[in-house]
Amino acid sequence: MIKLICEAGKISDKEIVQYEEELGFLFSDAYKDFLKNHNGSELPNNYIDIPPGQGACVSKILPVEEIESCIKIINDDVVTYNYFPFAADDCGNYFLMDKGGHCIYFYDHEYMGKEAITKITGSLDCFLQDIKPVSLNDLPMPQGRVLYMNEEILNKFRSAGGQKK
């Protein structure tokens, strides 16, 4: 599993129950166990595959107290009726967990409803294991093409990985 940094702290069973009541749904046992040790974390320089043939960076695991505001940001009843955001990337997309089970999905903010959702894996543990660390040297550079990247994000990536500008 990739190393989690800047953890927001631990959370008690009582606090978890309180958030479940506020949100109106129950968390899976695996997610509750995770929250007890990692209630919010940043993930440096990583990549996760999103089928078919796509991928993303998981920038942070959301602290449980941010879930409600992220549900409001998503503002898609089809999505938030069945899923809740528990992690985010740097581009406005979210990683969702289904409310009735344990599966993990990618939510693309450029779409709505079921078109916005892609299943990644069947459990939180598999999701965490599938996140791979990367460095700038690992990124494939297409020959004869120009690669555009937000300079602020690139510099953040470089500083976290110790790369020279």
Rosetta blueprint (number, residue, H / E / L):
1 M L
2 I L
3 K L
4 L L
5 I E
6 C L
7 E L
8 A L
9 G L
10 K L
11 I L
12 S L
13 D H
14 K H
15 E H
16 I H
17 V H
18 Q H
19 Y H
20 E H
21 E H
22 E H
23 L H
24 G L
25 F L
26 L L
27 F L
28 S L
29 D H
30 A H
31 Y H
32 K H
33 D H
34 F H
35 L H
36 K H
37 N H
38 H L
39 N L
40 G L
41 S E
42 E E
43 L L
44 P L
45 N L
46 N E
47 Y E
48 I E
49 D E
50 I E
51 P L
52 P L
53 G L
54 Q E
55 G E
56 A E
57 C L
58 V L
59 S L
60 K E
61 I E
62 L L
63 P L
64 V H
65 E H
66 E H
67 I H
68 E H
69 S H
70 C H
71 I H
72 K H
73 I H
74 I H
75 N L
76 D L
77 D H
78 V H
79 V H
80 T H
81 Y H
82 N H
83 Y E
84 F E
85 P E
86 F E
87 A E
88 A E
89 D L
90 D L
91 C L
92 G L
93 N L
94 Y E
95 F E
96 L E
97 M E
98 D E
99 K L
100 G L
101 G L
102 H L
103 C L
104 I E
105 Y E
106 F E
107 Y E
108 D L
109 H L
110 E L
111 Y L
112 M L
113 G H
114 K H
115 E H
116 A H
117 I E
118 T E
119 K E
120 I E
121 T E
122 G L
123 S L
124 L H
125 D H
126 C H
127 F H
128 L H
129 Q H
130 D H
131 I L
132 K E
133 P E
134 V L
135 S L
136 L H
137 N H
138 D H
139 L L
140 P L
141 M L
142 P L
143 Q L
144 G L
145 R L
146 V L
147 L L
148 Y L
149 M L
150 N L
151 E H
152 E H
153 I H
154 L H
155 N H
156 K H
157 F H
158 R H
159 S H
160 A H
161 G H
162 G L
163 Q L
164 K L
165 K L
